[in-house]
Each structure stands twice: as structure tokens, then as C-alpha cells.
């Protein structure tokens, strides 16, 4: 047997030394050391102290534990930690997960599966209490010094472990609770911080063995800011990236129509919030029963006597509302929200197992996607871009049947997308064109890793001509408002171009011209969709708000070379997909359509929103000429009049989704 020796420290700030010393001398004390902030009078940044704490590994230690000073330990803390490092000596072990995080949701999925450990989600690594193998711990300081660049300690740790190939497991239930103290990392705006599943004393568990663990799940339902979401694995993308969609959208992908339920508000909580809690638990039940049906693992009976699961379900509602409700209200409504979560879970389990009520079974047979059509489209020209992935999946989520053919597989794992292998020839797929009504060419939107150049050099460029010659009657070409240049007045679709000197705009215009030429030869309709400034998952952060979000995430001041009153017109990725759907289905023959928010905002307003929604940092404007590509406003009258379309994603929601993607799912940080 290999001997494992655990070392540990408590990291703190001198102003909180007394709190740290109570932890030092508590039930896990006697062997822990104290590490304090090396710059106590500097601006608050826990990464400084974390680097020092992880480098404090004594000789002979096999594993190293770092506790933050506000950690509260369960009675079985040390025994459970030692059991786990014996079982998984090469893994990281997170002993706490926040109740409104993806990792917290993964803890709940682990509790539902009867697991004692669950593989962490693609999210920040929770650092309230973390154990690393000693060699891994010792390497963090150098990595953070080279790559931290202002990022928070938990995101820096997640990236370090990911690039080092070290898996992170979450303790189920958590062995640590978060204390009620002011956040040194300035996270108090996120509301009350609590564990997703914690008990101060050891609770009974369906499985007594620590070896029971949940290694993977296709999706993770979670409830945040009063909305039910699913983090969904995209297996074909680099490092198994995840996308975030609504629970209802994900269930539609599975062919499941959510049963109608009456959620009458209680006065304190509106019906929409109650539905979100129920929906999150319902999706958990669906996913768990599906895993059992597919033979991925076994699952015992789920009953309210399961103490660990009861703890986990009880935090869904309060966790998702903690940033909008005071602690007293969360406590008052906790019992109601727990009961609602149990009801949703049990119905989800029964619904998927086929033992649901007659009403639910009938709903499953009859109700389909509310926007389902018999239209099939071909999506191509996206290359390797994350934006192409999100748009393709969004088109499938909108009810269209999608064929995806590109230089890299896009849309894999989505039931509404048929992925044509990149190696296929036109002759191999020609028979598919006869039943396809439109081609969506993602030109001008996805300049990532030089994929536009790669796509144009590939034989697939000739695909457009073959597809139109085979009888497809509509070609939708995506483009950008940048072809108009930075005009002082809103540009409509007839505005003459002043200059195409900007490379991105010139490339977009070249794509437009080729599409028109192809459709002229085939007598098909080409419609060009010129999007305002895109933002949201999949969009590289070259311009505001993406560049502002990255600066805020790193704790840096927002700095912008242009003027605060410079106007910017945005369009969220979700709205882009819906607009493309509207063009595909429309009978309008309008050759060019501008798509963007009806009311532009200013760069200064965006900076204010980012500092309020992401992180409170100062904003500075140089008041110089507008930054290239970041300005310009287009007229969207045709969007409304000819297409009957309006953008729907509120900017605040869009910024939140963009920040989440940039922090956790954007792999480009590895080369930026």
C-alpha cells in the first residue's frame, strides 16, 4: 500500500487572522499551517495568497489541502478526505461547491445517482476547500505567475488543472460550508454563498462506499437568477466545450414536451420562479432515468428518506434566487421550494421511465416542438468557429432540420442536426439536396483560426454552386454591418459603401458577391443578412462588450480608446439564429436585410452594465476616434416590416451569458 501524507494550510488576510486561527485549532487543526496575504495593503486579490498557499507544500507530502479562512467543516471531514485521496490519488478534490453554480448542480446529480463523488463541470474550480496532489500543487504558483494576468484564483486554477490533465472531483455531500463573512474577492454582489449539499454531521447515504462516483453526464440542469438552464456537453469541440441553453430547449432536443402545470405565485415568489425550480428538478429526473435506461449506471429507488438527496434538492430554489432575495426570505420559502423540487424530480423520473400519468404520456405523444417545421436547410461556411457551432445548434433548436457540412464536424451530438463527414464529396451528398429548401452560408461572421481562408481553399467552396444547381431555391448569406463602414448616420440596405479597407468587411463583401453570382447562374434567390455587432457565446471578444467583459473578469479597469458616447448596435447569438430562421421561412424576397437591436446603446452604457453584472471595476475612455469595427448603426426597418422580426434577448441577459462563456467555455484564452 502506498503511504499518503496530507499537508494543509489555511489562507487568510491579516484582518481575518482570528477567524483563521479558530479553523487552525478546530477539529481538523493541529497539523495545518497559516498563510497570509503577502501584500495586505494592496488591492484585494486572493490569487496572491493562493499562489503562496499552494507553494507551501512540505517535503514528504503526497497531497496538499488549502482551506479558505471562512470554511466550516463537517464532523467527518478528515476521514472522508483521506479515504478519497486513497481512491483517487491523481485527482483534485473539491470539498465545496456553491449552490447556484454548475458544480453545485453536478453535486446534485451525484446525490441523485447515489454517488459519493462527482466529476466537476466545466466551470471555475471552487477553492473554499481543495486538495491537490503535491506535485500539482507545487506547480500552480509558476502557472499563475505566467498566465494569471488578473484572472480570479478559481478560474486560474480551473485552467491550470485542465491544461495539466488533472480531473477534479466534487465531494457528495460537500464536506465544507461557506461562512457568512464579507468576500475578499468582491463576490458579495452574487448574494448569499452556500453549499449545494452540506450537513454539519455525517448523514446516511444510499451507498456507504467512497468508490461510488459519477464520472460524466450529458447535461447538467441548474437554476440561476430565477431561470432554469442546462449546461450541455458538445463532444466534438475542443476540450469538450459546453453550451448553456434553457432546460425546456434541451428537453425538446430529447423529444420531450414538458407537461403543463399550474404554478400560482405565493406573493413572495412569482409563478415563473416556481416553474423554474420545478423544471430544473424535472430535467434532473429525465436525465437520471435516461442514464439508467441506457445502461450507463444503476440507480436505486429515489425516496424522500434519502437524506443526501433531500439536502441537495433543498438548495435548488434558494441558490437560484440568492442574488435577488434577502437571506430571511430565502429561509421562509425554503420548505416550499424543496417540496416543489421533489415533485419535479419524481415526475421527471417517472416520465422517462414510462410510468407517468396518462395525461403526461398523452402530452409526450402529441406535443412536439412548438416551432417545428418540415423545412430542411444546409448550413455551411463556418469552419472551426465556436460561433458557427452555436448558430448551427440554434437553428436546429428553432425547429429546423439541419444538414451541417464543413471543414470540421459542426453540430455533433444534437438530435436535430445531420452532420455530413468533412471527407464526403458533393456526389456523396447530392441526393440530400432535393429535399433541402435553403442554404445558410455563414460567411463574414466566423473569422477564427483563419477558417474563412481554409474554407475558401477547400473543395467545399464549390458546394454552393452544386447545391443551387440541384434545385435549392434560396441562399441565405450571412454578412456584417461593417461593410457600411463607420458612418455618422444609421445605414440602410441601400447605403453606398465608402470603403472596404477593413479586412473583415472586405472578406464579407467578397462572400456576398460570390453568393449573388452563384444564385444568378441558378436562378435562385439570394438574401444577404447583415448583422450588427454580434455578442454572446461563440463570439471572440474583439469589441465591446466582449473586450469589456474580459477586462472585468481579470479585475482590470475597462479601458477604451474611443468615446463613452460612441453608439454601438448589438445582436445576441440567440437572436442571430432566430433571425436566420425567419429569413429561411419568410416569403419576402428582400435582397438585403439589416439585423440588430432596434435601439442602439453607447459604449459608456455597456461599460456601466459590465461593471454591474460582471465585476465592479473603473472605466476609462480616451475620447479618441472610434475604434475600427466597434461602431456604426444600421437601420432595421426592413427587419420589422418585411421580415416581421424583432430581437428578443435583453442586453443584461446577453452580457451574463457572454461572460459565462468567456470565463469557462472559451478555449481561445490558451493562445490569446
C-alpha angles and dihedrals in degrees: 000000000000113000113234120201119193121206125183148182138194113226118211148148118251090246089062099040094119091057091049092050091054087057091046092056097037129100092298093042133108095069102048124099129209125242120186134195107279090213104038093167095049127094111292112270120147092200090079092058093039092057090053093045095051092047091055094089111143122222113273097025117131095190135023129210124201119193124188113228094249094056117125114202131216119236093252094046102122096040092052093047092051092047091052098049088052090053098041107022095164098048135087114244120210111197096189135043125182116247096237098044133097088245089054088052090050089054088055091050087051091051089050091052092049090245127151093205133032129194110249122251124242094274140099114310109249107237104186085103122359135163122203133179106263096246091050092047092052092054097055097081094058093045093049092047091054101036108018093089093169097315115138118267094248095053091044090052092049091053092045093052091044095051090044092053093239114146119219122219126195122220113242108233099021115250093210136053125202117246126231101253136122112278115247087199091059092247097135090105087069090068132233111355115217139156119265090228123006139148125183090221129040112275131206115269134197090236120037096194119093088215092079106101140158109230102179146357130190093230139007117215114211138169118224134162089357095304130106114231139173123216102213126199117237100200098187097056125087115288091358096286120205131224126206119224134158116278090241092054091050093049089052088058087058090051092251122138111203111240115247113254133176111237106182114190119246097216094257094052125039121225092251091061093048090050090052093055092047092045093052093053092042089056090049090055092047092051094045094050090045091054090052093047091051091051094242091135141335125263128198125212115301111222137160088251089072098104097193094050091046090055091049096049091047092066099052095086101037091044093053092048101038095104094052105036131055119248092253093058091046089055093047093052098038096098093050092048092047091053091048091051091051091050092051093046095050092047091049092051092048094042093058094039090056097244097106124127119280090255093056093046090051091049090051092053099043108032118075135167105320091224098038114144136179090236118119120198135188115227118196143142097067100111115186097332124134087215090059089052093051094045093048092049090044091055090052091048089053090065102265122128105237133206111195120198121165145131087276128030110268125186099022115166094023111118092213095056127077107203114209111209112252089234093060118112127224089254090056093057104029091104089063093061095070092069095040118099103190145011120223109202112197094209121155097013108077111055096160128140087348091291095150090061091044091050093049091051093050125089087246090081087076088054092084092059093046092047094051092044088054091063107272103147104199132053116188111197118196116217142156140255087236089085087076093056123219100316123181092225131046110279120226126201092271096052110127117237117254097192140343095199093124105092096221092053093045092052091048092050091049089054091050091052094050092049091052091049092051094049091047089058092049098038090237128139118260118197119186118209112200110196126206117232106318121223135171136062113352097023118116111234099242095130139023131324091025095048090047092050092052091051092049093047088055091049091244126138113265104250123187129177094211134065126289092231093052108128122235129183117209138196122189121226091244090054090048091057092047091049091052089051090052092051092048092052098037124104089210115119095198104145098212129029127184113214123195145101113312091227117045121215132210131253089242092054090050091052090051092051093048093050089050098044104033111023136331105251130144120263123220128189124195092202091222126137115308116277113257113262094007098089140050132099126223132201111249100188093116090052089060101033103038101027101030089223133139129180111249111184111103111231092238092055090045093052091050092052091046093050091050092051094046092049100045114009107034106100094187091088085081091070104023 
